[in-house]
Amino acid sequence: EHDIEALQFASERLRFDRSLVLSAIHPRHANNNNDPDAAEAHDPAMTTTTGTSAAMVAGEGDVADHDGARDDPWDDREFVLEVVSRDWRGLRYASDALKADKEVVLCAASQHGSWGLGLASDALRSDPDFLRRVVAQNWMAMHEASESVTRTNHALSLCAISENEEAAEALHPGLWNDRTFVVNAVQTNGWTLQYVED
């Protein structure tokens, strides 16, 4: 069975093995799972059928640079984008710098808004413009947006409820005491009336 979550039990050496990491991602998680050309695009080592656990025990493919120091793939933007495009949970292992990379985080959050954004840097979770991009793709990201933004940013909150009225549950409670916001919310999505108190 293949599951990227198995990496939490692997040593640092094994987590630095690029082929091993990619082989840990089950095809059902891959965004291009239905792409007929996907099989040709992947290295056979990435889709081994021997099982993730066996591959981890073997520990083949460890990479080191010319000085003998281990190359950290989780600080490699191209590699992390490839991993996250297949399974958003790969963002957990990315370097702090890449957890603050807008394209990388957007890739993860578009798959699973709340948990994907939850793995991002505090700076991105507090960036109103970036949050609007994320919420426009997955309103559930509002659950992990910084309170400092959700408390005051009407545009972001309205963007979320325009996608789904259930996003109202993730909004800062204080917004519902603001009549101007309530009127705009109801005009944006009439179903938000159920969240308005008398």
DABEL-V85119 format. One record per backbone hydrogen bond with DSSP energy under -0.5 kcal/mol. CO is the residue of the C=O (numbers start at 1). NH is the residue of the N-H. If there is no record, write none. Layout:
co->{CO:CO}
nh->{NH:NH}
This chain:
co->{1:3:4:5:6:7:11:12:14:16:17:18:19:20:21:22:24:26:26:27:30:32:34:35:37:38:39:43:43:44:45:51:52:53:54:55:55:59:63:65:69:71:72:73:74:75:76:77:78:79:80:81:82:83:83:85:87:88:89:90:91:95:96:97:98:99:100:101:102:103:104:105:106:107:108:108:112:113:114:115:116:117:121:122:123:124:125:126:127:128:129:130:131:132:133:134:134:138:139:140:141:141:142:146:146:147:149:149:150:152:153:154:155:156:157:158:159:160:160:164:165:166:167:168:172:173:174:175:177:178:179:180:181:182:183:184:185:189:190:191:192:193:195}
nh->{52:6:7:8:9:10:15:16:17:18:21:22:23:24:24:25:26:29:30:30:33:35:36:38:41:42:42:46:47:47:48:55:56:57:58:59:60:62:71:68:65:73:75:76:95:77:80:81:82:83:84:85:86:86:87:31:90:91:92:93:94:99:100:100:101:121:102:105:106:107:108:109:110:111:111:112:116:117:118:119:119:120:125:126:126:127:146:128:131:132:133:134:135:136:137:137:138:141:142:143:144:145:145:149:150:151:152:153:172:154:157:158:159:160:161:162:163:163:164:167:168:169:170:171:175:176:177:178:179:182:183:184:185:186:187:188:189:192:193:194:195:196:197}
